[in-house]
Amino acid sequence: MALGLVNEASEGIGLSNIRTRLALLYGDRQRLVLQAAAGIGVGARIDLPMAHEPVP
């Protein structure tokens, strides 16, 4: 296990703030997924909506 990580599902103030900010900015169109990477640490994936701008 990586230094500073615990072997249980918990969410500190940092992750809580990130989730809140994403929800405020993107509503239900966003997603933050954390997944343990055995022997390495944690992987994070953030899905955000793509902004569509007209092509000149």
N, C-alpha and C positions, 0 to 999 in steps of 0.2 A: 504494500500500500504506500502511496506517495506521502511525503512529509506534509503534515497539516490536514490531511483528509481523514475523515472518519468513515467507518464502514456501516453507515446507516443513512437513510433518506432524511435530509433536513435542509431547510432553506434559511439562510441568514439574511441580514438586512440588505446586503449587496444584491443578491438574486431577487429579493422581493422588490427592490427599487427598479431593477432592470425590467422585471415583469410588469410592474405598474406603468413605467414609462412607455414600454412597447404597446400596452393596452390603450393608453391615452392617445398615442400617436396613430395607431393602426387598427384599433378595435379588434374585432374577431378575425381580421385578415392577417394576423401575425401568429407566430408560434416560436417558443423557445424550448428546445429539448436538450436535456443533459443525459449523458450515458457514460457509465464507468468503462474505462479502457483498462482491462486487467494488466497490472504491473506497470502502467504508464501514468495514469491519472484519470482525467475526465475529458470527454469530448463534448463540445457544445455545437448545436446547430440552431441558427436563427433564420426563420422563413419570414420574408417581408413581401408585400405586394410590389409588383413591378410598376413603375410609373410609365405610362404611355404618353409620349409626346409626339405631336405631328412631325413627320419627316419633311424638311423643306424641299 
